[in-house]
Amino acid sequence: MTKEEAIKVNSISEEYNYISRQKCKCTGEYDKVSQAVYPHELLDQIKAVCKNCKAEKDFWFNISSFFGKM
Ligand SMILES: [Zn+2]
């Protein structure tokens, strides 16, 4: 996923929920590895790794609806 494809969410827990619903190509589930906020772009990047095959994936979220209100 690229940052242009960032998913609009209304809370951090929505980001975690989204990732928990995603499956790797191998059908494994993702585990969150790290999180980075980009305040100027109102984006949140979460790096995750497949619990099964260890493939890494970046998830991008648009946090403009709640950033600064946390
Ligand atoms: Zn996998």
N, CA, C, O and the ligand as a Tripos MOL2 file, in Angstrom:
@<TRIPOS>MOLECULE
protein
  281   279    71     0     0
PROTEIN
NO_CHARGES

@<TRIPOS>ATOM
      1 N           0.8560   -1.1970    0.0000 N.3       1 MET1
      2 CA          0.0000    0.0000    0.0000 C.3       1 MET1
      3 C           0.8910    1.2470    0.0000 C.2       1 MET1
      4 O           1.8870    1.3070    0.7210 O.2       1 MET1
      5 N           0.5230    2.2380   -0.8140 N.am      2 THR2
      6 CA          1.2580    3.4960   -0.8290 C.3       2 THR2
      7 C           0.4590    4.5520   -0.0700 C.2       2 THR2
      8 O          -0.7250    4.3690    0.2140 O.2       2 THR2
      9 N           1.1300    5.6650    0.2530 N.am      3 LYS3
     10 CA          0.4230    6.6670    1.0410 C.3       3 LYS3
     11 C          -0.7200    7.3250    0.2750 C.2       3 LYS3
     12 O          -1.6460    7.8740    0.8720 O.2       3 LYS3
     13 N          -0.6430    7.2620   -1.0720 N.am      4 GLU4
     14 CA         -1.7580    7.8000   -1.8680 C.3       4 GLU4
     15 C          -3.0280    6.9620   -1.6710 C.2       4 GLU4
     16 O          -4.1380    7.4230   -1.9330 O.2       4 GLU4
     17 N          -2.8430    5.7420   -1.2100 N.am      5 GLU5
     18 CA         -3.9870    4.8430   -0.9990 C.3       5 GLU5
     19 C          -4.4410    4.8410    0.4570 C.2       5 GLU5
     20 O          -5.2390    3.9930    0.8560 O.2       5 GLU5
     21 N          -3.9430    5.7770    1.2440 N.am      6 ALA6
     22 CA         -4.2450    5.8020    2.6750 C.3       6 ALA6
     23 C          -5.7460    5.6950    2.9300 C.2       6 ALA6
     24 O          -6.5660    6.3140    2.2510 O.2       6 ALA6
     25 N          -6.0640    4.9010    3.9170 N.am      7 ILE7
     26 CA         -7.4600    4.6550    4.2550 C.3       7 ILE7
     27 C          -7.9070    5.6510    5.3210 C.2       7 ILE7
     28 O          -7.2120    5.8720    6.3120 O.2       7 ILE7
     29 N          -9.0560    6.2350    5.1050 N.am      8 LYS8
     30 CA         -9.5480    7.2250    6.0610 C.3       8 LYS8
     31 C         -10.1470    6.5140    7.2760 C.2       8 LYS8
     32 O         -11.0320    5.6680    7.1490 O.2       8 LYS8
     33 N          -9.6450    6.8770    8.4450 N.am      9 VAL9
     34 CA        -10.1550    6.2660    9.6790 C.3       9 VAL9
     35 C         -10.5110    7.3710   10.6670 C.2       9 VAL9
     36 O         -10.1030    8.5220   10.5140 O.2       9 VAL9
     37 N         -11.2830    6.9930   11.6870 N.am     10 ASN10
     38 CA        -11.7130    7.9640   12.6950 C.3      10 ASN10
     39 C         -11.0580    7.7500   14.0470 C.2      10 ASN10
     40 O         -11.3080    8.5120   14.9800 O.2      10 ASN10
     41 N         -10.2330    6.7360   14.1680 N.am     11 SER11
     42 CA         -9.5270    6.4980   15.4330 C.3      11 SER11
     43 C          -8.3880    5.5190   15.2000 C.2      11 SER11
     44 O          -8.3420    4.8110   14.1940 O.2      11 SER11
     45 N          -7.4680    5.5010   16.1610 N.am     12 ILE12
     46 CA         -6.3480    4.5530   16.0920 C.3      12 ILE12
     47 C          -6.8840    3.1180   16.1450 C.2      12 ILE12
     48 O          -6.3840    2.2390   15.4440 O.2      12 ILE12
     49 N          -7.8920    2.8890   16.9730 N.am     13 SER13
     50 CA         -8.3810    1.5160   17.0920 C.3      13 SER13
     51 C          -8.9820    1.0390   15.7720 C.2      13 SER13
     52 O          -8.9690   -0.1570   15.4790 O.2      13 SER13
     53 N          -9.5130    1.9800   14.9680 N.am     14 GLU14
     54 CA        -10.0140    1.5970   13.6480 C.3      14 GLU14
     55 C          -8.8700    1.0940   12.7600 C.2      14 GLU14
     56 O          -9.0520    0.1750   11.9620 O.2      14 GLU14
     57 N          -7.6900    1.7070   12.9070 N.am     15 GLU15
     58 CA         -6.5260    1.2640   12.1470 C.3      15 GLU15
     59 C          -6.1760   -0.1760   12.5190 C.2      15 GLU15
     60 O          -5.9200   -1.0120   11.6530 O.2      15 GLU15
     61 N          -6.1700   -0.4440   13.8080 N.am     16 TYR16
     62 CA         -5.8180   -1.7980   14.2640 C.3      16 TYR16
     63 C          -6.8680   -2.8050   13.8060 C.2      16 TYR16
     64 O          -6.5470   -3.9300   13.4230 O.2      16 TYR16
     65 N          -8.1270   -2.3780   13.8530 N.am     17 ASN17
     66 CA         -9.1970   -3.2670   13.3940 C.3      17 ASN17
     67 C          -9.0220   -3.6000   11.9190 C.2      17 ASN17
     68 O          -9.1890   -4.7430   11.4950 O.2      17 ASN17
     69 N          -8.6790   -2.5630   11.1440 N.am     18 TYR18
     70 CA         -8.4960   -2.7800    9.7030 C.3      18 TYR18
     71 C          -7.3880   -3.8090    9.4660 C.2      18 TYR18
     72 O          -7.5560   -4.7500    8.6900 O.2      18 TYR18
     73 N          -6.2570   -3.6140   10.1430 N.am     19 ILE19
     74 CA         -5.1250   -4.5230    9.9280 C.3      19 ILE19
     75 C          -5.4730   -5.9400   10.3710 C.2      19 ILE19
     76 O          -5.0560   -6.9140    9.7440 O.2      19 ILE19
     77 N          -6.2290   -6.0470   11.4400 N.am     20 SER20
     78 CA         -6.5660   -7.3900   11.9230 C.3      20 SER20
     79 C          -7.4830   -8.1300   10.9470 C.2      20 SER20
     80 O          -7.5850   -9.3560   10.9940 O.2      20 SER20
     81 N          -8.1550   -7.3770   10.0590 N.am     21 ARG21
     82 CA         -9.0350   -8.0160    9.0820 C.3      21 ARG21
     83 C          -8.2920   -8.3900    7.8040 C.2      21 ARG21
     84 O          -8.8130   -9.1420    6.9800 O.2      21 ARG21
     85 N          -7.0560   -7.8610    7.6320 N.am     22 GLN22
     86 CA         -6.3080   -8.1430    6.4060 C.3      22 GLN22
     87 C          -5.5890   -9.4780    6.5070 C.2      22 GLN22
     88 O          -5.1820   -9.9210    7.5810 O.2      22 GLN22
     89 N          -5.4520  -10.1020    5.3340 N.am     23 LYS23
     90 CA         -4.7300  -11.3720    5.2940 C.3      23 LYS23
     91 C          -3.5780  -11.2530    4.2990 C.2      23 LYS23
     92 O          -3.7040  -10.6160    3.2530 O.2      23 LYS23
     93 N          -2.4830  -11.8620    4.6370 N.am     24 CYS24
     94 CA         -1.3400  -11.9550    3.7430 C.3      24 CYS24
     95 C          -1.7010  -12.8730    2.5670 C.2      24 CYS24
     96 O          -2.6840  -13.6120    2.6170 O.2      24 CYS24
     97 N          -0.8790  -12.8090    1.5060 N.am     25 LYS25
     98 CA         -1.0890  -13.7020    0.3500 C.3      25 LYS25
     99 C          -1.0980  -15.1680    0.7780 C.2      25 LYS25
    100 O          -1.7830  -16.0000    0.1810 O.2      25 LYS25
    101 N          -0.3300  -15.4670    1.8150 N.am     26 CYS26
    102 CA         -0.2440  -16.8530    2.3030 C.3      26 CYS26
    103 C          -1.4120  -17.1840    3.2250 C.2      26 CYS26
    104 O          -1.4720  -18.2790    3.7860 O.2      26 CYS26
    105 N          -2.3350  -16.2460    3.3840 N.am     27 THR27
    106 CA         -3.5140  -16.3330    4.2600 C.3      27 THR27
    107 C          -3.1820  -16.1200    5.7400 C.2      27 THR27
    108 O          -4.0590  -16.2470    6.5940 O.2      27 THR27
    109 N          -1.9180  -15.7940    6.0490 N.am     28 GLY28
    110 CA         -1.5470  -15.5140    7.4330 C.3      28 GLY28
    111 C          -2.0890  -14.1640    7.8880 C.2      28 GLY28
    112 O          -2.4490  -13.3190    7.0680 O.2      28 GLY28
    113 N          -2.1420  -13.9730    9.2010 N.am     29 GLU29
    114 CA         -2.5930  -12.6940    9.7580 C.3      29 GLU29
    115 C          -1.3930  -11.7890   10.0150 C.2      29 GLU29
    116 O          -0.2640  -12.2580   10.1620 O.2      29 GLU29
    117 N          -1.6580  -10.4780   10.0650 N.am     30 TYR30
    118 CA         -0.5840   -9.5180   10.2800 C.3      30 TYR30
    119 C          -0.4390   -9.1570   11.7600 C.2      30 TYR30
    120 O          -1.4070   -9.0900   12.5180 O.2      30 TYR30
    121 N           0.8060   -8.9310   12.1220 N.am     31 ASP31
    122 CA          1.1560   -8.4600   13.4560 C.3      31 ASP31
    123 C           1.7480   -7.0610   13.2980 C.2      31 ASP31
    124 O           2.5980   -6.8480   12.4340 O.2      31 ASP31
    125 N           1.3200   -6.1250   14.1050 N.am     32 LYS32
    126 CA          1.8440   -4.7680   14.0240 C.3      32 LYS32
    127 C           3.2980   -4.7360   14.5160 C.2      32 LYS32
    128 O           3.6160   -5.3080   15.5590 O.2      32 LYS32
    129 N           4.1770   -4.0630   13.7570 N.am     33 VAL33
    130 CA          5.5830   -3.9860   14.1300 C.3      33 VAL33
    131 C           5.9290   -2.5910   14.6490 C.2      33 VAL33
    132 O           6.5320   -2.4490   15.7130 O.2      33 VAL33
    133 N           5.5420   -1.5640   13.8910 N.am     34 SER34
    134 CA          5.8540   -0.2100   14.3200 C.3      34 SER34
    135 C           4.8400    0.7580   13.7330 C.2      34 SER34
    136 O           4.0990    0.4310   12.8060 O.2      34 SER34
    137 N           4.8280    1.9380   14.2900 N.am     35 GLN35
    138 CA          3.8560    2.9450   13.8760 C.3      35 GLN35
    139 C           4.5650    4.2910   13.8110 C.2      35 GLN35
    140 O           5.3570    4.6240   14.6920 O.2      35 GLN35
    141 N           4.2810    5.0620   12.7690 N.am     36 ALA36
    142 CA          4.8900    6.3830   12.6440 C.3      36 ALA36
    143 C           3.8370    7.3780   12.1710 C.2      36 ALA36
    144 O           3.1150    7.1290   11.2060 O.2      36 ALA36
    145 N           3.7630    8.5090   12.8700 N.am     37 VAL37
    146 CA          2.7980    9.5400   12.4880 C.3      37 VAL37
    147 C           3.5150   10.6060   11.6630 C.2      37 VAL37
    148 O           4.6150   11.0370   12.0070 O.2      37 VAL37
    149 N           2.8810   11.0210   10.5800 N.am     38 TYR38
    150 CA          3.3930   12.1020    9.7390 C.3      38 TYR38
    151 C           2.4250   13.2740    9.8710 C.2      38 TYR38
    152 O           1.4910   13.4060    9.0800 O.2      38 TYR38
    153 N           2.6510   14.1260   10.8770 N.am     39 PRO39
    154 CA          1.6530   15.1680   11.2000 C.3      39 PRO39
    155 C           1.4070   16.1650   10.0730 C.2      39 PRO39
    156 O           0.2940   16.6700    9.9320 O.2      39 PRO39
    157 N           2.4350   16.4590    9.2640 N.am     40 HIS40
    158 CA          2.2320   17.4450    8.2030 C.3      40 HIS40
    159 C           1.3470   16.9210    7.0890 C.2      40 HIS40
    160 O           0.6610   17.6840    6.4090 O.2      40 HIS40
    161 N           1.3690   15.6110    6.9130 N.am     41 GLU41
    162 CA          0.5410   14.9970    5.8690 C.3      41 GLU41
    163 C          -0.7330   14.4000    6.4420 C.2      41 GLU41
    164 O          -1.5900   13.9190    5.7010 O.2      41 GLU41
    165 N          -0.8580   14.4330    7.7870 N.am     42 LEU42
    166 CA         -2.0120   13.8280    8.4650 C.3      42 LEU42
    167 C          -2.1480   12.3590    8.1050 C.2      42 LEU42
    168 O          -3.2390   11.8500    7.8470 O.2      42 LEU42
    169 N          -0.9950   11.6970    8.0960 N.am     43 LEU43
    170 CA         -0.9740   10.2790    7.7770 C.3      43 LEU43
    171 C          -0.3220    9.4980    8.9070 C.2      43 LEU43
    172 O           0.5470    9.9960    9.6210 O.2      43 LEU43
    173 N          -0.7640    8.2790    9.0400 N.am     44 ASP44
    174 CA         -0.1980    7.3630   10.0170 C.3      44 ASP44
    175 C           0.2490    6.1290    9.2390 C.2      44 ASP44
    176 O          -0.5120    5.5570    8.4590 O.2      44 ASP44
    177 N           1.5020    5.7310    9.4680 N.am     45 GLN45
    178 CA          2.0240    4.5510    8.7800 C.3      45 GLN45
    179 C           2.2010    3.4360    9.8040 C.2      45 GLN45
    180 O           2.8030    3.6410   10.8580 O.2      45 GLN45
    181 N           1.6860    2.2850    9.4960 N.am     46 ILE46
    182 CA          1.8880    1.1350   10.3770 C.3      46 ILE46
    183 C           2.5630    0.0360    9.5790 C.2      46 ILE46
    184 O           2.0800   -0.3880    8.5290 O.2      46 ILE46
    185 N           3.6920   -0.4120   10.1060 N.am     47 LYS47
    186 CA          4.3880   -1.5380    9.5040 C.3      47 LYS47
    187 C           3.9060   -2.8030   10.2050 C.2      47 LYS47
    188 O           3.8140   -2.8710   11.4300 O.2      47 LYS47
    189 N           3.6050   -3.7940    9.3840 N.am     48 ALA48
    190 CA          3.1310   -5.0510    9.9430 C.3      48 ALA48
    191 C           3.8750   -6.1940    9.2740 C.2      48 ALA48
    192 O           4.4160   -6.0580    8.1770 O.2      48 ALA48
    193 N           3.8840   -7.3070    9.9600 N.am     49 VAL49
    194 CA          4.5570   -8.4830    9.4160 C.3      49 VAL49
    195 C           3.6080   -9.6810    9.5410 C.2      49 VAL49
    196 O           2.8850   -9.8270   10.5260 O.2      49 VAL49
    197 N           3.6360  -10.5210    8.5210 N.am     50 CYS50
    198 CA          2.7880  -11.7140    8.5320 C.3      50 CYS50
    199 C           3.2760  -12.6690    9.6240 C.2      50 CYS50
    200 O           4.4670  -12.9670    9.7220 O.2      50 CYS50
    201 N           2.3330  -13.1410   10.4400 N.am     51 LYS51
    202 CA          2.6980  -14.0630   11.5250 C.3      51 LYS51
    203 C           3.2010  -15.3880   10.9820 C.2      51 LYS51
    204 O           3.9130  -16.1270   11.6610 O.2      51 LYS51
    205 N           2.8150  -15.6780    9.7360 N.am     52 ASN52
    206 CA          3.1070  -16.9850    9.1530 C.3      52 ASN52
    207 C           4.3990  -16.9790    8.3280 C.2      52 ASN52
    208 O           5.3390  -17.7080    8.6440 O.2      52 ASN52
    209 N           4.4480  -16.1430    7.2530 N.am     53 CYS53
    210 CA          5.6000  -16.1840    6.3320 C.3      53 CYS53
    211 C           6.5670  -15.0220    6.5550 C.2      53 CYS53
    212 O           7.5940  -14.9300    5.8830 O.2      53 CYS53
    213 N           6.2380  -14.1240    7.5090 N.am     54 LYS54
    214 CA          7.1040  -12.9900    7.8920 C.3      54 LYS54
    215 C           7.2270  -11.9220    6.8060 C.2      54 LYS54
    216 O           8.1150  -11.0720    6.8760 O.2      54 LYS54
    217 N           6.3510  -11.9570    5.8090 N.am     55 ALA55
    218 CA          6.3470  -10.8920    4.8010 C.3      55 ALA55
    219 C           5.9230   -9.5800    5.4570 C.2      55 ALA55
    220 O           5.0140   -9.5470    6.2870 O.2      55 ALA55
    221 N           6.6040   -8.4970    5.0640 N.am     56 GLU56
    222 CA          6.2750   -7.2000    5.6520 C.3      56 GLU56
    223 C           5.3140   -6.4400    4.7570 C.2      56 GLU56
    224 O           5.3310   -6.5800    3.5350 O.2      56 GLU56
    225 N           4.4790   -5.6360    5.3880 N.am     57 LYS57
    226 CA          3.5540   -4.8020    4.6280 C.3      57 LYS57
    227 C           3.3750   -3.4720    5.3510 C.2      57 LYS57
    228 O           3.2900   -3.4120    6.5780 O.2      57 LYS57
    229 N           3.3200   -2.4010    4.5490 N.am     58 ASP58
    230 CA          3.0650   -1.0690    5.0960 C.3      58 ASP58
    231 C           1.5950   -0.7270    4.9160 C.2      58 ASP58
    232 O           1.0220   -0.9190    3.8430 O.2      58 ASP58
    233 N           1.0040   -0.2240    5.9700 N.am     59 PHE59
    234 CA         -0.3740    0.2670    5.8850 C.3      59 PHE59
    235 C          -0.3560    1.7680    6.1280 C.2      59 PHE59
    236 O           0.3540    2.2560    7.0070 O.2      59 PHE59
    237 N          -1.1390    2.4950    5.3420 N.am     60 TRP60
    238 CA         -1.2360    3.9510    5.5070 C.3      60 TRP60
    239 C          -2.6650    4.3300    5.8410 C.2      60 TRP60
    240 O          -3.6250    3.8060    5.2770 O.2      60 TRP60
    241 N          -2.7710    5.2670    6.7850 N.am     61 PHE61
    242 CA         -4.1040    5.7270    7.1840 C.3      61 PHE61
    243 C          -4.1510    7.2450    7.1810 C.2      61 PHE61
    244 O          -3.1970    7.9190    7.5710 O.2      61 PHE61
    245 N          -5.2700    7.7570    6.7380 N.am     62 ASN62
    246 CA         -5.5200    9.1920    6.7720 C.3      62 ASN62
    247 C          -6.1760    9.5120    8.1170 C.2      62 ASN62
    248 O          -7.2830    9.0600    8.4060 O.2      62 ASN62
    249 N          -5.4700   10.3010    8.9300 N.am     63 ILE63
    250 CA         -5.9400   10.5650   10.2970 C.3      63 ILE63
    251 C          -6.4460   11.9990   10.4470 C.2      63 ILE63
    252 O          -6.5470   12.5120   11.5610 O.2      63 ILE63
    253 N          -6.7640   12.6420    9.3210 N.am     64 SER64
    254 CA         -7.1510   14.0590    9.3740 C.3      64 SER64
    255 C          -8.4230   14.2890   10.1980 C.2      64 SER64
    256 O          -8.6180   15.3790   10.7360 O.2      64 SER64
    257 N          -9.2870   13.2760   10.3020 N.am     65 SER65
    258 CA        -10.5540   13.4950   11.0060 C.3      65 SER65
    259 C         -10.3920   13.5590   12.5160 C.2      65 SER65
    260 O         -11.2590   14.1020   13.2000 O.2      65 SER65
    261 N          -9.3040   13.0190   13.0530 N.am     66 PHE66
    262 CA         -9.1770   13.0530   14.5160 C.3      66 PHE66
    263 C          -7.8180   13.5250   15.0120 C.2      66 PHE66
    264 O          -7.6210   13.6560   16.2200 O.2      66 PHE66
    265 N          -6.8670   13.7850   14.1000 N.am     67 PHE67
    266 CA         -5.5530   14.2220   14.5520 C.3      67 PHE67
    267 C          -5.6650   15.5580   15.2840 C.2      67 PHE67
    268 O          -6.3320   16.4780   14.8120 O.2      67 PHE67
    269 N          -5.0060   15.6570   16.4440 N.am     68 GLY68
    270 CA         -5.0690   16.8660   17.2460 C.3      68 GLY68
    271 C          -6.2280   16.8750   18.2150 C.2      68 GLY68
    272 O          -6.3280   17.7500   19.0750 O.2      68 GLY68
    273 N          -7.1220   15.8780   18.0700 N.am     69 LYS69
    274 CA         -8.2670   15.7930   18.9960 C.3      69 LYS69
    275 C          -8.1050   14.6160   19.9490 C.2      69 LYS69
    276 O          -8.9950   14.3210   20.7470 O.2      69 LYS69
    277 N          -6.9470   13.9420   19.8550 N.am     70 MET70
    278 CA         -6.7460   12.7490   20.6760 C.3      70 MET70
    279 C          -6.5130   13.1610   22.1280 C.2      70 MET70
    280 O          -6.3210   12.3030   22.9890 O.2      70 MET70
    281 ZN          2.2810  -14.4860    4.8670 Zn       71 ZN71
@<TRIPOS>BOND
     1     1     2 1
     2     2     3 1
     3     3     4 2
     4     3     5 am
     5     5     6 1
     6     6     7 1
     7     7     8 2
     8     7     9 am
     9     9    10 1
    10    10    11 1
    11    11    12 2
    12    11    13 am
    13    13    14 1
    14    14    15 1
    15    15    16 2
    16    15    17 am
    17    17    18 1
    18    18    19 1
    19    19    20 2
    20    19    21 am
    21    21    22 1
    22    22    23 1
    23    23    24 2
    24    23    25 am
    25    25    26 1
    26    26    27 1
    27    27    28 2
    28    27    29 am
    29    29    30 1
    30    30    31 1
    31    31    32 2
    32    31    33 am
    33    33    34 1
    34    34    35 1
    35    35    36 2
    36    35    37 am
    37    37    38 1
    38    38    39 1
    39    39    40 2
    40    39    41 am
    41    41    42 1
    42    42    43 1
    43    43    44 2
    44    43    45 am
    45    45    46 1
    46    46    47 1
    47    47    48 2
    48    47    49 am
    49    49    50 1
    50    50    51 1
    51    51    52 2
    52    51    53 am
    53    53    54 1
    54    54    55 1
    55    55    56 2
    56    55    57 am
    57    57    58 1
    58    58    59 1
    59    59    60 2
    60    59    61 am
    61    61    62 1
    62    62    63 1
    63    63    64 2
    64    63    65 am
    65    65    66 1
    66    66    67 1
    67    67    68 2
    68    67    69 am
    69    69    70 1
    70    70    71 1
    71    71    72 2
    72    71    73 am
    73    73    74 1
    74    74    75 1
    75    75    76 2
    76    75    77 am
    77    77    78 1
    78    78    79 1
    79    79    80 2
    80    79    81 am
    81    81    82 1
    82    82    83 1
    83    83    84 2
    84    83    85 am
    85    85    86 1
    86    86    87 1
    87    87    88 2
    88    87    89 am
    89    89    90 1
    90    90    91 1
    91    91    92 2
    92    91    93 am
    93    93    94 1
    94    94    95 1
    95    95    96 2
    96    95    97 am
    97    97    98 1
    98    98    99 1
    99    99   100 2
   100    99   101 am
   101   101   102 1
   102   102   103 1
   103   103   104 2
   104   103   105 am
   105   105   106 1
   106   106   107 1
   107   107   108 2
   108   107   109 am
   109   109   110 1
   110   110   111 1
   111   111   112 2
   112   111   113 am
   113   113   114 1
   114   114   115 1
   115   115   116 2
   116   115   117 am
   117   117   118 1
   118   118   119 1
   119   119   120 2
   120   119   121 am
   121   121   122 1
   122   122   123 1
   123   123   124 2
   124   123   125 am
   125   125   126 1
   126   126   127 1
   127   127   128 2
   128   127   129 am
   129   129   130 1
   130   130   131 1
   131   131   132 2
   132   131   133 am
   133   133   134 1
   134   134   135 1
   135   135   136 2
   136   135   137 am
   137   137   138 1
   138   138   139 1
   139   139   140 2
   140   139   141 am
   141   141   142 1
   142   142   143 1
   143   143   144 2
   144   143   145 am
   145   145   146 1
   146   146   147 1
   147   147   148 2
   148   147   149 am
   149   149   150 1
   150   150   151 1
   151   151   152 2
   152   151   153 am
   153   153   154 1
   154   154   155 1
   155   155   156 2
   156   155   157 am
   157   157   158 1
   158   158   159 1
   159   159   160 2
   160   159   161 am
   161   161   162 1
   162   162   163 1
   163   163   164 2
   164   163   165 am
   165   165   166 1
   166   166   167 1
   167   167   168 2
   168   167   169 am
   169   169   170 1
   170   170   171 1
   171   171   172 2
   172   171   173 am
   173   173   174 1
   174   174   175 1
   175   175   176 2
   176   175   177 am
   177   177   178 1
   178   178   179 1
   179   179   180 2
   180   179   181 am
   181   181   182 1
   182   182   183 1
   183   183   184 2
   184   183   185 am
   185   185   186 1
   186   186   187 1
   187   187   188 2
   188   187   189 am
   189   189   190 1
   190   190   191 1
   191   191   192 2
   192   191   193 am
   193   193   194 1
   194   194   195 1
   195   195   196 2
   196   195   197 am
   197   197   198 1
   198   198   199 1
   199   199   200 2
   200   199   201 am
   201   201   202 1
   202   202   203 1
   203   203   204 2
   204   203   205 am
   205   205   206 1
   206   206   207 1
   207   207   208 2
   208   207   209 am
   209   209   210 1
   210   210   211 1
   211   211   212 2
   212   211   213 am
   213   213   214 1
   214   214   215 1
   215   215   216 2
   216   215   217 am
   217   217   218 1
   218   218   219 1
   219   219   220 2
   220   219   221 am
   221   221   222 1
   222   222   223 1
   223   223   224 2
   224   223   225 am
   225   225   226 1
   226   226   227 1
   227   227   228 2
   228   227   229 am
   229   229   230 1
   230   230   231 1
   231   231   232 2
   232   231   233 am
   233   233   234 1
   234   234   235 1
   235   235   236 2
   236   235   237 am
   237   237   238 1
   238   238   239 1
   239   239   240 2
   240   239   241 am
   241   241   242 1
   242   242   243 1
   243   243   244 2
   244   243   245 am
   245   245   246 1
   246   246   247 1
   247   247   248 2
   248   247   249 am
   249   249   250 1
   250   250   251 1
   251   251   252 2
   252   251   253 am
   253   253   254 1
   254   254   255 1
   255   255   256 2
   256   255   257 am
   257   257   258 1
   258   258   259 1
   259   259   260 2
   260   259   261 am
   261   261   262 1
   262   262   263 1
   263   263   264 2
   264   263   265 am
   265   265   266 1
   266   266   267 1
   267   267   268 2
   268   267   269 am
   269   269   270 1
   270   270   271 1
   271   271   272 2
   272   271   273 am
   273   273   274 1
   274   274   275 1
   275   275   276 2
   276   275   277 am
   277   277   278 1
   278   278   279 1
   279   279   280 2
@<TRIPOS>SUBSTRUCTURE
     1 MET1         2 RESIDUE 1 A MET
     2 THR2         6 RESIDUE 1 A THR
     3 LYS3        10 RESIDUE 1 A LYS
     4 GLU4        14 RESIDUE 1 A GLU
     5 GLU5        18 RESIDUE 1 A GLU
     6 ALA6        22 RESIDUE 1 A ALA
     7 ILE7        26 RESIDUE 1 A ILE
     8 LYS8        30 RESIDUE 1 A LYS
     9 VAL9        34 RESIDUE 1 A VAL
    10 ASN10       38 RESIDUE 1 A ASN
    11 SER11       42 RESIDUE 1 A SER
    12 ILE12       46 RESIDUE 1 A ILE
    13 SER13       50 RESIDUE 1 A SER
    14 GLU14       54 RESIDUE 1 A GLU
    15 GLU15       58 RESIDUE 1 A GLU
    16 TYR16       62 RESIDUE 1 A TYR
    17 ASN17       66 RESIDUE 1 A ASN
    18 TYR18       70 RESIDUE 1 A TYR
    19 ILE19       74 RESIDUE 1 A ILE
    20 SER20       78 RESIDUE 1 A SER
    21 ARG21       82 RESIDUE 1 A ARG
    22 GLN22       86 RESIDUE 1 A GLN
    23 LYS23       90 RESIDUE 1 A LYS
    24 CYS24       94 RESIDUE 1 A CYS
    25 LYS25       98 RESIDUE 1 A LYS
    26 CYS26      102 RESIDUE 1 A CYS
    27 THR27      106 RESIDUE 1 A THR
    28 GLY28      110 RESIDUE 1 A GLY
    29 GLU29      114 RESIDUE 1 A GLU
    30 TYR30      118 RESIDUE 1 A TYR
    31 ASP31      122 RESIDUE 1 A ASP
    32 LYS32      126 RESIDUE 1 A LYS
    33 VAL33      130 RESIDUE 1 A VAL
    34 SER34      134 RESIDUE 1 A SER
    35 GLN35      138 RESIDUE 1 A GLN
    36 ALA36      142 RESIDUE 1 A ALA
    37 VAL37      146 RESIDUE 1 A VAL
    38 TYR38      150 RESIDUE 1 A TYR
    39 PRO39      154 RESIDUE 1 A PRO
    40 HIS40      158 RESIDUE 1 A HIS
    41 GLU41      162 RESIDUE 1 A GLU
    42 LEU42      166 RESIDUE 1 A LEU
    43 LEU43      170 RESIDUE 1 A LEU
    44 ASP44      174 RESIDUE 1 A ASP
    45 GLN45      178 RESIDUE 1 A GLN
    46 ILE46      182 RESIDUE 1 A ILE
    47 LYS47      186 RESIDUE 1 A LYS
    48 ALA48      190 RESIDUE 1 A ALA
    49 VAL49      194 RESIDUE 1 A VAL
    50 CYS50      198 RESIDUE 1 A CYS
    51 LYS51      202 RESIDUE 1 A LYS
    52 ASN52      206 RESIDUE 1 A ASN
    53 CYS53      210 RESIDUE 1 A CYS
    54 LYS54      214 RESIDUE 1 A LYS
    55 ALA55      218 RESIDUE 1 A ALA
    56 GLU56      222 RESIDUE 1 A GLU
    57 LYS57      226 RESIDUE 1 A LYS
    58 ASP58      230 RESIDUE 1 A ASP
    59 PHE59      234 RESIDUE 1 A PHE
    60 TRP60      238 RESIDUE 1 A TRP
    61 PHE61      242 RESIDUE 1 A PHE
    62 ASN62      246 RESIDUE 1 A ASN
    63 ILE63      250 RESIDUE 1 A ILE
    64 SER64      254 RESIDUE 1 A SER
    65 SER65      258 RESIDUE 1 A SER
    66 PHE66      262 RESIDUE 1 A PHE
    67 PHE67      266 RESIDUE 1 A PHE
    68 GLY68      270 RESIDUE 1 A GLY
    69 LYS69      274 RESIDUE 1 A LYS
    70 MET70      278 RESIDUE 1 A MET
    71 ZN71       281 GROUP 0 **** ****
